[in-house]
């Protein structure tokens, strides 16, 4: 982001929202796929991005989540519990308008199914996407209610 601002200093004055990949990580740029309590620096990475651009805009977390088959590994139950905790973290930030767990993973990062989720389990994919939309709509309604 800093390089972009060095080249075009006003670039972030022209954006309406920020898309962030706030993955659970114990440090910035490394230490990924750690348990929730260790991953908060990465889950809140969008805050550092907002600090970098120097203004507060709406945030869409377009990639986040834990992978089962990556070292360190985690169980599906842990992924579920940690995801619920992460949503609780973001729900209280009025700037976060939507969160989409990274479901379309490649074989290295995820559950060895790659894009097959769309083909083999379209109902699950649609349900996940609808949850993303519901989260986003609820956040927008909450913001609208507070502005009245």
N, C-alpha and C positions, 0 to 999 in steps of 0.2 A: 504494500500500500504506500509505503514511504517513497519507493521508487516512482510510482505513478504520480504522486504529488510533486516529486522533484521535476518530473517532465512536464506535467500540467498542474500547476499549483492550485487552480480552482476546480479541479475535477470533482471533488466531493461536495462542492456547492451545488452541483447539478443533479444529485441523486435524491430520490424520494424514499428509498429504503436501502438497507444493507442485507445482503445474503451472506450468511456466515456458516462455516463448517466447524461448529463448536463440539468437537469430539471429547470424550472423557480422556484426560491426559494429566499426568502428575506434573508435567512441565510444559513449557511452550515449545512445540515442535517435536517433542519426543515424550516417551513414557505413556503411550496410548494403551487403551483397553484395560485399564486398571479399575479396581472396584470404585464404586460411586464416591465414597468418602475420600479417596485419593485422587479422583478425577475431576474434582471441582474446578481447579485452575483452567482446565481445558473446556469444561462445560460453560464457563463464564468468559471464554476467550472473546466473545463478541464485544464485551465491555472494553477490552484493550483496543479492539478495532475502532470502536466509537471514539475512544480517547485519541487514537492516531489521526482520525479524520477531523477531529476537533468540533464535532457537532453531534447532537442527539437526533437520530432518525429512527424510524420503525425498523425492526429487525425480523428477518425470516431466517430461522435456523434450518437450512435446507439439507444439511447432512449432520447426523449425530448417531450415537449408539455404540453398542458393544457387539463384537463378533465372537461367536462360539469357538471357532477353531484357530484362533490366533493366540500366540504366546504373549502374555499369560492368558490361559484359557478360563472360561467361565461356563457355568451351566445355564440352561434356558431359564430356570427359576431365578438365578441371580440376575440375568439380563432383564427379566420382567420387573423384579424388585427395584433394580437400579434405574430403570427407565421411568418407573412411577416416581421415584425420588427426584430424578432430574426434571420431570415435568412440573413437579411441585416447586422446584427452584425457579424455573422460567415463568411459571404462572403468575408469580408475584411481581414481575418486572413489566410495567406497562408498555415498554418499548418492544417487547417480544410479541409479535403478532401471529406467529405460527412456527411450528416445529415439525419436521419430517424426519423420522428415523431413517437411516440409510438402509433400505430394503433390497435394492438392486445391486447386490455385492458380487464381486468377481470371486473366482474360486480361491484366490489367495486369502481374501479378507473374511470370507463368511462361511456359509453353510453348504458350500460345494454345489449350489443350485444355479448360480449365475442368473441369467434372465429367465430361467425356466419358471420362476414364480409367476410371471405374467401368463405363461402358457399353461402350466400345470395347476396353478392355484389362483385363478383370476379373482375368485370371491374373496380370498384373504387379502390380495393386493387392493381390491376396491375397498374393503373394510378399513384397511390401514389408511388409505388416502382419504376416506370419509372422516376418519378420526382427526386427521390433519386439518381438514376443512372445518370440522366442528370446533376444534381448539381455536382456530383462527377466527371464526365467526363469533364465538363466545368472547374472545378478547376484544374484538371490535365493538360488540354490543356493550361490554363493560365500560369501555372507553367512552362510548357515546352516552351512556347513562350518567357517567361522572361529569360530562361536559354540559349537561342540561341543568 
